[in-house]
């Protein structure tokens, strides 16, 4: 996965809305990197993608296993003037991930409230939104993880039912 492939894959409209695309071989977490960049006052609508994460995160402090080449791990940062407008973004994001997977030919999916995409009661993808309230803007980090190809050993190590696109 490289920056040019990502940019070529995005629609013209999506690309026009993103100021910066960054691709890393490995990060602790795409959400943590996004938050670091927000706190260092780098304003932008930014897409951060990692080929692997050493400390991927899910809701309630859970770990998101993110081995290299086994999934899509990304965070999109966007600023909002008012936090009243962001209340339903987690659910909308999960619906968007489900729709994108279905458009790519993955069927039999459903949502587990509020932010998991499941196949046969096994987690396939998750969304983690994090809000950073600043003095001028409110930044939302949309973290998305999609399991593409986990080994049986990786699936067992997670400790709850998971699956992948493969």
Residue pairs with C-beta under 8 A, 6 or more apart in sequence:
1 23
1 49
1 51
2 23
3 21
3 22
3 23
6 21
6 23
6 47
6 49
7 15
7 21
10 18
17 45
18 45
18 46
18 47
18 76
19 44
19 45
19 46
20 44
20 45
20 46
20 47
21 46
21 47
21 49
22 46
22 47
22 48
22 49
23 49
23 50
23 51
24 33
24 48
24 49
24 50
24 51
25 50
25 51
25 52
25 68
26 50
26 51
26 52
26 53
26 54
26 68
27 33
27 48
27 50
27 52
27 53
27 54
28 53
28 54
28 55
29 53
29 54
29 55
29 56
29 57
29 143
30 48
30 49
30 50
30 53
30 56
30 73
30 74
30 75
30 143
31 57
31 75
31 128
31 130
31 141
31 143
32 55
32 57
33 48
33 50
33 75
34 46
34 48
34 75
34 77
34 141
34 143
35 130
35 132
35 141
37 44
37 46
37 48
37 77
38 77
38 132
38 134
38 139
38 141
39 132
43 79
43 137
44 77
45 76
45 77
45 78
45 79
46 76
46 77
47 74
47 75
47 76
48 74
48 75
48 76
48 77
49 72
49 73
49 74
50 66
50 73
50 74
51 68
51 69
51 73
52 66
52 67
52 68
52 69
52 73
53 64
53 66
53 73
54 66
55 63
56 63
56 64
56 65
56 66
56 73
56 145
57 63
57 64
57 128
57 143
58 64
58 126
58 128
58 145
59 115
59 126
59 128
64 73
64 126
64 128
64 145
65 150
65 154
65 157
65 158
66 73
66 145
67 150
67 154
69 148
69 149
70 147
70 148
70 149
70 150
70 151
70 154
70 164
71 145
71 146
71 147
71 148
71 149
71 150
71 164
72 144
72 145
72 146
72 148
73 144
73 145
74 143
74 144
75 141
75 142
75 143
75 144
76 141
76 142
76 144
77 139
77 140
77 141
77 142
78 139
78 140
78 142
79 137
79 138
79 139
79 140
80 86
80 137
80 138
80 139
80 140
81 137
81 138
82 138
83 131
83 133
83 138
86 131
86 138
86 140
89 129
89 140
89 142
90 114
90 115
90 127
90 129
91 111
91 113
91 114
91 115
93 115
93 127
93 129
93 142
93 144
94 111
94 114
94 115
94 116
94 117
94 127
95 111
97 117
97 125
97 127
97 144
97 146
98 109
98 110
98 111
98 117
98 125
101 109
101 117
101 124
101 125
101 146
101 165
102 109
104 165
106 119
106 124
106 165
108 119
108 120
109 117
109 118
109 119
109 124
110 117
110 118
111 117
111 118
112 118
112 123
115 126
115 127
115 128
115 129
116 123
116 125
116 126
116 127
117 123
117 124
117 125
117 126
117 146
118 124
119 163
120 163
121 161
122 161
122 162
122 163
123 147
123 160
123 161
123 162
123 163
124 146
124 147
124 162
124 163
124 164
124 165
125 144
125 145
125 146
125 147
126 144
126 145
127 142
127 143
127 144
128 143
128 144
128 145
129 140
129 141
129 142
129 143
130 140
130 141
130 143
131 138
131 139
131 140
131 141
132 138
132 139
132 140
132 141
146 165
147 162
147 163
147 164
147 165
148 164
148 165
148 166
149 164
149 165
149 166
150 162
150 163
150 164
155 162
155 163
155 164
